[in-house]
Amino acid sequence: RIGLVPRSVSVSRLLAIAMLAVYARVLVAQGGGLGSPSAGLLFDFGGNWAPAIADEPWRLVTAVFLHAGLWHIGFNLISTAVIGPQIEELYGRGTMLFLLIVTGVLANILSDATGMDGVGIGASGGISGLVGVGVGYGHRLGTPAGRELRNSMLRWTAYTILFGFAFGADNRAHAGGAIVGAMRA
């Protein structure tokens, strides 16, 4: 159980609120509008940029809460709303939060290690980590319900990769998160 948060409030909902609050704050700093924030502004708010990580490793975490536009945050909010509660049910609220953050950080590290050349941001590496956890758990379970969970999570992997190609998102982070999550399950 996470602190004094009532059982009726899921960690997924709290994460969505945190992502929206950070997104709103970045939009205010941008001066309003619905356009995508600049890379410089995202860096200023804690975006992941490989040359800065040695001195500012906290960026690997803060980048998880930053988003580059309406499509980006929209997809991540929908993914969090669908996938998060399933993983919360399997592992508990605290473990789900831990898994999202750790797989998000590791996805950022893997993306940096494979040559990401810009400011990395977004929760999708961590969400892909949760998807990987679901794939591994469902596969290991081996029951019809387990296979359905695995197959559902594999579909989310495909959606995420397609979204990544369509919008130029970091599929290295998506794949890294999913692999790390599957290894954890």
Phi, psi and chi 1 to 4 in degrees:
 res  aa     phi    psi   chi1   chi2   chi3   chi4
   1 ARG       -  135.9 -157.3  176.4  131.6  119.8
   2 ILE   -95.3  105.4  -65.1 -179.3      -      -
   3 GLY    49.6 -134.0      -      -      -      -
   4 LEU  -101.3   14.3  -58.1  172.7      -      -
   5 VAL   -72.5  125.6  178.0      -      -      -
   6 PRO   -59.7  149.4  -13.4   21.4      -      -
   7 ARG   -57.2  -29.7  -91.8  -72.2 -160.1 -138.2
   8 SER   -71.8  -14.1   61.6      -      -      -
   9 VAL  -100.3  114.4  178.3      -      -      -
  10 SER   -80.7  154.7   73.4      -      -      -
  11 VAL   -64.4  -32.9  169.4      -      -      -
  12 SER   -59.6  -42.3  -59.7      -      -      -
  13 ARG   -65.0  -42.9 -171.7  172.5  -65.1  153.3
  14 LEU   -63.6  -39.2  -65.6  174.5      -      -
  15 LEU   -63.3  -42.1  -78.1  167.2      -      -
  16 ALA   -61.7  -43.0      -      -      -      -
  17 ILE   -62.6  -42.7  -68.9  167.1      -      -
  18 ALA   -62.7  -43.9      -      -      -      -
  19 MET   -62.7  -42.2  -74.7 -172.1  -93.8      -
  20 LEU   -65.5  -39.8  -77.3  169.0      -      -
  21 ALA   -63.8  -43.5      -      -      -      -
  22 VAL   -65.8  -42.3  170.0      -      -      -
  23 TYR   -60.5  -44.4 -174.3   69.7      -      -
  24 ALA   -62.2  -41.3      -      -      -      -
  25 ARG   -63.3  -40.8  177.5   61.0 -174.9  101.2
  26 VAL   -65.6  -40.6  170.7      -      -      -
  27 LEU   -62.8  -39.0  -72.8 -179.3      -      -
  28 VAL   -62.4  -45.2  167.7      -      -      -
  29 ALA   -63.7  -29.6      -      -      -      -
  30 GLN   -74.7  -17.1  175.3  176.6  -76.8      -
  31 GLY    97.1   16.0      -      -      -      -
  32 GLY    96.2 -169.2      -      -      -      -
  33 GLY    80.7  168.9      -      -      -      -
  34 LEU  -110.3    8.1  -63.9  177.4      -      -
  35 GLY   -68.8  160.9      -      -      -      -
  36 SER   -68.1  135.6  -63.9      -      -      -
  37 PRO   -64.6  151.3  -13.8   23.6      -      -
  38 SER   -70.4  158.6   69.7      -      -      -
  39 ALA   -59.8  -38.1      -      -      -      -
  40 GLY   -62.6  -41.9      -      -      -      -
  41 LEU   -67.1  -42.2 -175.0   59.9      -      -
  42 LEU   -63.8  -37.7  -68.5  168.0      -      -
  43 PHE   -62.7  -45.2  176.0   79.8      -      -
  44 ASP   -58.9  -31.5  -70.3  -15.0      -      -
  45 PHE   -89.4    2.7  -87.4   87.1      -      -
  46 GLY   112.6   19.2      -      -      -      -
  47 GLY   -61.3  153.8      -      -      -      -
  48 ASN   -82.5  116.5  172.6   28.0      -      -
  49 TRP  -130.5  116.4 -172.9   50.7      -      -
  50 ALA   -47.3  -45.2      -      -      -      -
  51 PRO   -63.5  -19.5  -25.4   35.3      -      -
  52 ALA   -92.4  -12.5      -      -      -      -
  53 ILE   -66.0  -36.0  -64.9  -55.9      -      -
  54 ALA   -58.1  -40.1      -      -      -      -
  55 ASP   -91.8  -22.0  -67.5  -29.9      -      -
  56 GLU  -135.0   66.2  -59.2  172.4  -25.2      -
  57 PRO   -64.6  -19.2   20.9  -30.3      -      -
  58 TRP   -59.2  -21.0   49.3  -93.4      -      -
  59 ARG   -60.6  -27.4  -69.9  178.4  174.0  -78.2
  60 LEU   -62.8  -27.4  -64.5  167.2      -      -
  61 VAL   -90.2  -50.0  175.8      -      -      -
  62 THR   -61.7  -31.2   55.6      -      -      -
  63 ALA   -60.6  -28.3      -      -      -      -
  64 VAL   -61.8  -27.1  171.4      -      -      -
  65 PHE   -97.4   -1.1  -66.7   91.5      -      -
  66 LEU   -97.7  146.9  -67.5  165.6      -      -
  67 HIS  -139.1  153.1  -69.2   84.7      -      -
  68 ALA  -101.1   11.7      -      -      -      -
  69 GLY   158.4  177.5      -      -      -      -
  70 LEU   -63.4  -42.8  -72.3  175.7      -      -
  71 TRP   -62.8  -41.7  -77.9  104.6      -      -
  72 HIS   -63.9  -53.6 -170.5 -154.2      -      -
  73 ILE   -69.1  -35.4 -166.0  165.0      -      -
  74 GLY   -59.5  -48.8      -      -      -      -
  75 PHE   -62.2  -41.7 -174.9   81.1      -      -
  76 ASN   -69.9  -33.8  -78.8  -23.4      -      -
  77 LEU   -67.9  -42.9  -70.1  172.3      -      -
  78 ILE   -63.0  -45.2  -69.1  167.3      -      -
  79 SER   -60.8  -43.4  -58.9      -      -      -
  80 THR   -62.8  -40.7  -59.6      -      -      -
  81 ALA   -67.1  -32.4      -      -      -      -
  82 VAL   -88.7  -47.0  173.0      -      -      -
  83 ILE   -83.7  -42.8  -64.6  160.1      -      -
  84 GLY   -51.7  -53.0      -      -      -      -
  85 PRO   -60.8  -32.0  -26.5   35.4      -      -
  86 GLN   -65.3  -42.3  -67.1  178.8   65.8      -
  87 ILE   -72.8  -36.0  -57.2  -56.1      -      -
  88 GLU   -58.5  -41.9  -78.2 -176.4   58.6      -
  89 GLU   -65.2  -37.4 -173.4  175.5  -39.5      -
  90 LEU   -75.5  -42.3  -65.6  174.1      -      -
  91 TYR  -116.3  -12.4  -71.7   95.4      -      -
  92 GLY    98.1  161.0      -      -      -      -
  93 ARG   -66.8  -47.0  -63.1  178.2  -21.9  163.2
  94 GLY   -64.2  -42.1      -      -      -      -
  95 THR   -67.1  -38.7  -58.8      -      -      -
  96 MET   -61.6  -45.1 -173.9  -75.5  -93.4      -
  97 LEU   -61.6  -45.6  177.8   61.3      -      -
  98 PHE   -58.5  -46.5  175.2   78.5      -      -
  99 LEU   -62.2  -42.4  -70.6  169.0      -      -
 100 LEU   -62.7  -46.1 -179.1  118.0      -      -
 101 ILE   -66.7  -48.1  -61.1  -67.0      -      -
 102 VAL   -64.4  -45.3  167.8      -      -      -
 103 THR   -69.6  -31.4   58.5      -      -      -
 104 GLY   -64.4  -44.7      -      -      -      -
 105 VAL   -63.1  -47.0  165.7      -      -      -
 106 LEU   -65.5  -35.5  -68.7  172.2      -      -
 107 ALA   -62.5  -40.8      -      -      -      -
 108 ASN   -64.2  -42.1  -74.9  -26.8      -      -
 109 ILE   -62.7  -46.0  -69.2  169.1      -      -
 110 LEU   -63.5  -39.0  -72.2  168.3      -      -
 111 SER   -63.3  -45.3  179.5      -      -      -
 112 ASP   -60.3  -42.9  -71.3  -12.5      -      -
 113 ALA   -67.4  -23.1      -      -      -      -
 114 THR  -102.0   16.0   57.1      -      -      -
 115 GLY    99.1   22.5      -      -      -      -
 116 MET   -60.3  132.7 -169.9 -169.4   56.7      -
 117 ASP  -113.0    8.2   56.1   -0.4      -      -
 118 GLY  -126.8 -164.8      -      -      -      -
 119 VAL   -86.2  117.9  176.4      -      -      -
 120 GLY   -90.0  134.4      -      -      -      -
 121 ILE  -148.4  160.6   44.2   98.1      -      -
 122 GLY   116.9  154.1      -      -      -      -
 123 ALA   -87.1   -5.6      -      -      -      -
 124 SER   -66.7  -26.3   53.1      -      -      -
 125 GLY   -64.2  -43.5      -      -      -      -
 126 GLY   -70.2  -39.0      -      -      -      -
 127 ILE   -65.0  -40.2  -65.2  167.2      -      -
 128 SER   -62.1  -33.4  -66.5      -      -      -
 129 GLY   -61.4  -43.0      -      -      -      -
 130 LEU   -64.3  -38.3  -63.5 -179.3      -      -
 131 VAL   -60.9  -44.9  167.7      -      -      -
 132 GLY   -60.9  -39.7      -      -      -      -
 133 VAL   -60.0  -44.9  167.4      -      -      -
 134 GLY   -63.3  -40.8      -      -      -      -
 135 VAL   -60.5  -50.7  167.4      -      -      -
 136 GLY   -63.4  -43.8      -      -      -      -
 137 TYR   -62.9  -48.9 -178.5   90.9      -      -
 138 GLY   -62.7  -40.9      -      -      -      -
 139 HIS   -65.5  -45.0 -175.2   74.5      -      -
 140 ARG   -64.5  -36.2 -161.8  175.2   64.1 -112.9
 141 LEU   -61.5  -44.4 -163.0   59.4      -      -
 142 GLY    74.6   -1.1      -      -      -      -
 143 THR   -84.7  168.6   64.6      -      -      -
 144 PRO   -55.3  -41.6  -29.4   37.3      -      -
 145 ALA   -65.2  -38.6      -      -      -      -
 146 GLY   -64.0  -43.4      -      -      -      -
 147 ARG   -65.5  -36.4  -74.2 -169.8  -65.5  -82.2
 148 GLU   -65.6  -42.4  175.8   52.8   35.7      -
 149 LEU   -60.8  -48.9  174.4   64.9      -      -
 150 ARG   -56.7  -48.2  178.0 -161.0   63.6 -155.2
 151 ASN   -66.5  -37.9  -65.8  -17.2      -      -
 152 SER   -62.7  -43.8  170.6      -      -      -
 153 MET   -69.3  -33.8  -66.3  -65.5  135.8      -
 154 LEU   -65.0  -36.0  -73.6  171.6      -      -
 155 ARG   -63.2  -40.8  -77.0 -169.8  -66.4  -82.8
 156 TRP   -62.5  -35.6  -86.7  100.3      -      -
 157 THR   -61.7  -45.4  -59.5      -      -      -
 158 ALA   -62.4  -44.2      -      -      -      -
 159 TYR   -58.7  -43.4  -58.1  151.0      -      -
 160 THR   -65.2  -44.1  -57.4      -      -      -
 161 ILE   -65.3  -43.0  -61.9  -63.5      -      -
 162 LEU   -63.0  -43.5  -71.1  173.5      -      -
 163 PHE   -58.8  -42.4  178.8   86.2      -      -
 164 GLY   -59.4  -44.8      -      -      -      -
 165 PHE   -68.9  -41.6  -78.1  123.3      -      -
 166 ALA   -64.8  -35.5      -      -      -      -
 167 PHE  -113.2    7.2  -68.6   95.2      -      -
 168 GLY    71.1   28.4      -      -      -      -
 169 ALA   -78.0  170.6      -      -      -      -
 170 ASP   -85.4   90.0 -173.4   -0.6      -      -
 171 ASN   -68.7  -18.9  -85.3  -28.2      -      -
 172 ARG   -63.7  -42.3  -68.5  176.7  -60.4 -116.9
 173 ALA   -67.5  -39.8      -      -      -      -
 174 HIS   -61.2  -50.4  -61.4  156.8      -      -
 175 ALA   -64.9  -42.1      -      -      -      -
 176 GLY   -60.7  -45.5      -      -      -      -
 177 GLY   -60.6  -45.5      -      -      -      -
 178 ALA   -63.6  -42.2      -      -      -      -
 179 ILE   -65.8  -46.2  -69.0  166.1      -      -
 180 VAL   -61.9  -42.7  168.9      -      -      -
 181 GLY   -62.8  -43.1      -      -      -      -
 182 ALA   -64.3  -34.3      -      -      -      -
 183 MET   -68.4  -29.3  -70.0  170.6   46.0      -
 184 ARG   -74.9  -34.9  161.0   51.6 -177.0   98.9
 185 ALA   -61.6      -      -      -      -      -
